[in-house]
Amino acid sequence: MKNSNSSLEFLPTAFILVGIPGLEAEHIWISTPFILMYIIIFLGNGTILHVIRTDAALHQPMYLFLAMLALVEVGVSASTLPTVLGIFLFGATEISFDACLLQMFSIHSFSIMESAVLLAMSVDRFVAIYSPLYYAAILTLPRIFGTGAVIGLKSMILMAPLPMLLRRLPFCGHNALSHSYCLHPNLIHLPCGDISINNIYGLFIVTSTFGLHSLLIVVSYGLILHTVLNIATGEGRRKALNTCGSHVCAVLAYYIPMIGLSMVHRFGHHVSPLLHAMMANAYLFFPPAVNPIVYSIKTKEIRRGIVRMLSKKRSRI
């Protein structure tokens, strides 16, 4: 790129991250809720994974997809952990260019995986309600594990070009980000070159993953509702809908913060940096913290598995 700013073009060696704008002096205290959040996320999702792994009664499609969701949410949280705690506990605001791109790749890859797993879970609920007699024959273990492998591979392949597209762009003295971690919508505002290819590919990723997944989830629940309304008894309708309650909560916990953050990135030029940071944190931390609690409360089999796990531990003491 050749323009009046060409002498200022450079490839930054590091980016500057922020914690909570305007509250830098309070970062050591703000670290406490973040540490508690990480404990809840890793303990809650770890418990879900352990219970499903060790309880043979839970080796069914619904719970295997739940295990995938818990694993992906641990991945999202682990991707943000080094920079978030580094900023709040040690004031380490710098992150190298390559480390930033790697973190961006990890966060967005796991986010796409989470969206895809939520779609797979909605399909699972539809098959269970629409065709219960053929449920086990349709959702076999090879198909479930194959679905998980495709979700992981597709997400990483889709995200792979983004770091390379960012690396080719010139920067003109701007290397400060507005979050505690590296997100593509934040990074794309820093280069001074032509970002049209980045924007087009980013839009393609959003529409082909989050957009398509959310549409298919809505279609799945439309079909579920149509099927439930054709069930003869009120008790049967209630039982069918109860099996979807936890998943609906997980979908809302994921998509509502994401839509809010997307709106802020696209149109919130006058939104305060504090609100911007809080929206980003809600998007990344709310679903992984809430989902294990929701599934533990609303899913009887998970509750029983946790009780059995705790009973075994007590009997060993």
C-alpha positions in Angstrom: 0.0 0.0 0.0 1.3 3.4 -1.0 -0.1 6.6 0.5 0.8 9.5 2.7 1.0 7.2 5.7 3.3 4.6 4.0 6.3 5.7 6.1 4.3 4.9 9.2 3.3 1.4 8.1 4.7 -1.4 10.2 3.9 -4.9 11.5 3.5 -4.6 15.3 5.5 -6.9 17.5 2.9 -6.7 20.3 -0.7 -5.5 21.0 -1.8 -3.7 24.1 -4.8 -5.2 25.9 -7.1 -3.5 28.4 -9.0 -4.9 31.4 -12.0 -2.8 32.4 -11.6 0.7 30.9 -11.7 3.4 33.6 -11.2 1.0 36.4 -7.5 0.2 36.0 -6.8 1.1 39.6 -9.3 -1.5 40.7 -8.0 -4.4 38.6 -6.6 -6.4 41.5 -10.1 -6.4 43.1 -11.9 -7.0 39.8 -9.7 -10.1 39.4 -11.7 -11.8 42.2 -15.0 -12.3 40.3 -13.0 -13.4 37.2 -11.1 -16.0 39.2 -14.4 -17.2 40.7 -15.9 -17.4 37.2 -13.0 -19.5 36.0 -13.4 -21.8 39.0 -17.1 -22.2 38.3 -16.5 -22.8 34.6 -13.7 -25.4 35.0 -15.2 -27.1 38.0 -18.8 -27.2 36.6 -17.9 -28.3 33.1 -15.2 -30.7 34.4 -17.9 -32.3 36.7 -20.2 -32.7 33.7 -17.5 -34.4 31.7 -16.5 -36.7 34.5 -20.0 -37.7 35.3 -20.8 -38.5 31.7 -17.5 -40.4 31.2 -17.8 -42.6 34.3 -21.6 -43.3 34.2 -22.5 -45.8 31.6 -26.1 -44.9 31.8 -25.2 -41.5 30.4 -23.5 -42.8 27.3 -26.5 -41.8 25.2 -26.6 -39.2 22.3 -28.1 -36.4 24.4 -25.4 -36.6 27.1 -22.5 -37.2 24.6 -23.5 -33.9 22.9 -23.6 -32.3 26.3 -20.1 -33.6 27.0 -19.0 -32.0 23.7 -20.5 -28.7 24.8 -18.8 -28.8 28.1 -15.4 -29.6 26.4 -15.8 -26.8 23.9 -16.7 -24.3 26.7 -13.6 -25.3 28.6 -11.6 -24.6 25.4 -13.1 -21.1 25.1 -12.4 -20.3 28.7 -8.8 -21.7 28.6 -8.1 -19.6 25.5 -8.8 -16.3 27.4 -7.3 -17.4 30.8 -3.7 -16.3 30.3 -4.4 -12.7 29.2 -7.3 -12.0 31.4 -5.6 -13.1 34.6 -2.3 -11.6 33.4 -3.9 -8.2 33.1 -5.9 -8.2 36.3 -3.4 -9.9 38.6 0.0 -8.8 37.2 -0.8 -5.8 34.9 0.6 -7.7 31.9 -1.1 -5.8 29.2 1.2 -6.7 26.2 0.6 -9.7 24.0 2.9 -10.6 21.1 1.5 -10.4 17.5 1.7 -14.1 17.0 0.2 -15.0 20.4 -2.7 -12.6 19.7 -3.4 -14.2 16.4 -3.3 -17.6 18.0 -5.6 -16.5 20.8 -8.0 -15.0 18.2 -8.0 -18.3 16.2 -8.6 -20.4 19.4 -11.5 -18.2 20.7 -13.3 -18.0 17.5 -12.7 -21.7 16.6 -14.2 -22.8 19.9 -17.1 -20.3 19.5 -18.0 -21.8 16.1 -17.7 -25.3 17.6 -20.1 -24.3 20.5 -22.6 -22.9 18.0 -22.4 -26.1 15.9 -22.8 -28.4 19.0 -25.9 -26.4 20.1 -27.3 -27.1 16.6 -26.5 -30.8 16.9 -28.2 -30.9 20.3 -31.3 -29.4 18.8 -31.3 -32.0 16.0 -30.9 -34.6 18.8 -34.0 -33.3 20.6 -36.0 -33.3 17.3 -35.1 -36.9 16.5 -35.9 -38.0 20.1 -39.4 -36.4 20.0 -40.3 -37.0 16.3 -39.0 -40.6 16.0 -38.4 -42.0 19.5 -38.5 -45.6 18.2 -35.7 -45.1 15.8 -33.7 -42.6 18.0 -30.9 -45.1 18.9 -30.7 -46.4 15.3 -30.4 -42.9 13.8 -28.0 -41.4 16.4 -25.4 -44.2 16.7 -22.1 -43.7 18.5 -20.1 -43.6 15.2 -22.4 -40.9 13.9 -22.1 -38.9 17.1 -18.3 -39.0 17.3 -18.1 -38.4 13.5 -20.3 -35.3 14.0 -18.0 -34.1 16.8 -14.9 -34.6 14.6 -16.5 -32.8 11.6 -17.5 -29.9 13.9 -14.0 -29.5 15.2 -12.3 -29.8 11.9 -14.7 -27.6 10.0 -14.4 -24.8 12.7 -10.6 -24.8 12.5 -10.5 -24.9 8.7 -12.9 -21.9 8.5 -10.8 -19.9 11.0 -7.4 -20.7 9.5 -7.4 -18.0 6.8 -8.2 -15.1 9.2 -4.7 -14.9 10.9 -3.1 -15.0 7.5 -5.4 -12.3 6.2 -4.6 -10.0 9.1 -0.8 -10.7 8.8 -0.7 -9.4 5.3 -2.1 -5.9 6.3 -0.1 -2.9 7.2 -0.5 -1.1 10.6 0.0 2.6 11.1 0.9 3.1 14.7 -2.3 1.6 16.2 -1.8 -1.5 18.4 -4.2 -0.9 21.3 -7.2 -3.3 21.7 -10.3 -2.7 23.7 -10.6 -6.1 25.4 -8.7 -8.4 27.6 -8.2 -10.8 24.7 -7.9 -10.8 21.0 -11.1 -10.9 18.9 -11.2 -10.5 15.2 -13.9 -7.6 15.2 -11.5 -5.7 17.4 -8.3 -6.5 15.5 -9.7 -5.6 12.1 -10.1 -1.9 13.1 -6.3 -1.5 13.6 -4.8 -1.9 10.1 -4.6 1.1 7.8 -4.7 -1.0 4.6 -7.6 -2.3 2.5 -9.6 -4.7 4.8 -12.4 -5.5 2.3 -11.2 -9.1 1.9 -11.1 -9.6 5.6 -14.6 -8.1 6.0 -16.0 -10.3 3.2 -14.5 -13.5 4.6 -15.5 -12.5 8.2 -19.1 -12.0 7.0 -18.9 -15.4 5.2 -17.9 -17.1 8.4 -20.6 -15.4 10.5 -23.4 -16.2 8.0 -22.2 -19.8 7.2 -21.8 -20.7 10.9 -23.7 -18.6 13.5 -26.3 -17.4 11.0 -27.0 -20.8 9.5 -26.8 -22.6 12.9 -29.2 -20.2 14.6 -31.7 -20.5 11.6 -31.5 -24.3 11.7 -32.0 -24.3 15.5 -35.2 -22.2 15.0 -36.4 -24.6 12.3 -35.7 -27.6 14.6 -37.7 -26.1 17.4 -40.5 -25.2 14.9 -40.6 -28.9 13.9 -40.4 -29.9 17.6 -43.3 -27.7 18.5 -45.4 -29.0 15.6 -44.7 -32.6 16.7 -45.4 -31.9 20.3 -48.8 -30.2 19.5 -49.8 -33.5 17.7 -49.2 -35.5 20.9 -52.6 -36.6 22.2 -52.1 -36.1 25.9 -51.2 -33.0 27.9 -48.8 -35.1 30.0 -47.0 -36.4 26.9 -46.6 -32.9 25.6 -45.3 -31.7 28.9 -42.7 -34.5 29.1 -41.6 -33.9 25.5 -41.1 -30.2 26.1 -39.3 -30.7 29.4 -36.5 -32.6 27.6 -35.8 -29.4 25.7 -35.7 -26.9 28.6 -32.0 -27.1 29.4 -31.1 -26.8 25.7 -33.3 -23.8 25.2 -31.5 -22.1 28.1 -28.1 -23.0 26.7 -29.1 -21.5 23.3 -30.4 -18.3 24.8 -27.3 -18.0 27.1 -25.1 -18.3 24.0 -26.9 -16.2 21.3 -28.2 -13.3 23.4 -24.8 -12.0 24.5 -23.3 -12.8 21.1 -26.0 -10.7 19.3 -25.5 -7.9 21.8 -21.8 -7.9 21.3 -22.2 -8.0 17.5 -24.5 -5.0 17.6 -22.0 -3.1 19.7 -19.1 -3.9 17.3 -21.2 -2.9 14.2 -23.2 0.1 15.4 -21.9 1.0 18.8 -19.4 3.7 17.9 -20.6 5.9 20.7 -21.0 3.1 23.3 -18.8 3.6 26.3 -15.6 1.4 26.5 -16.8 0.0 29.9 -20.1 -1.3 28.4 -18.1 -2.7 25.4 -15.8 -4.6 27.7 -18.7 -5.9 29.8 -20.6 -7.2 26.7 -17.5 -9.0 25.5 -17.0 -10.6 28.9 -20.6 -11.7 29.0 -20.3 -13.3 25.6 -17.3 -15.4 26.5 -17.9 -16.1 30.2 -21.7 -16.3 30.7 -22.5 -19.5 28.7 -19.7 -21.6 30.1 -20.5 -20.6 33.7 -24.3 -21.0 33.4 -24.7 -24.1 31.3 -23.3 -26.6 33.8 -25.6 -25.1 36.5 -28.6 -25.3 34.3 -28.0 -28.9 33.2 -27.3 -29.9 36.8 -30.5 -28.4 38.0 -32.9 -29.3 35.2 -31.6 -32.7 34.0 -32.5 -35.4 36.4 -30.0 -37.9 35.1 -27.1 -35.5 35.5 -28.2 -34.7 39.1 -28.3 -38.4 39.9 -24.9 -38.9 38.3 -23.4 -36.1 40.4 -25.0 -37.5 43.6 -23.6 -41.0 42.8 -20.1 -39.4 42.2 -20.2 -37.6 45.5 -21.5 -40.7 47.3 -18.6 -42.7 46.0 -16.1 -40.1 47.2 -17.7 -40.0 50.7 -17.6 -43.8 51.0 -13.9 -43.8 50.2 -13.1 -41.2 53.0 
